[in-house]
């Protein structure tokens, strides 16, 4: 599989549905708009969908960020508990 190299003509990276499940419907609408309006897309025909897509990406990123933060908090708690346990074992020796 060949890697995609973005060109200066592209406005955004490839929109893959599996990487953005929350925005899949809007991505499909946006891509369909570009196919249906190959010239008008340059004059704003798909701009409303692009704005919706950008908003969706921001929401998706916020959700992922929150989930990652919660996961990191749990990991830090487990790490602190492990360190405490190891320190107690070391003191017993």
Beta strands, then each sheet from edge to edge (+ up, - down):
end
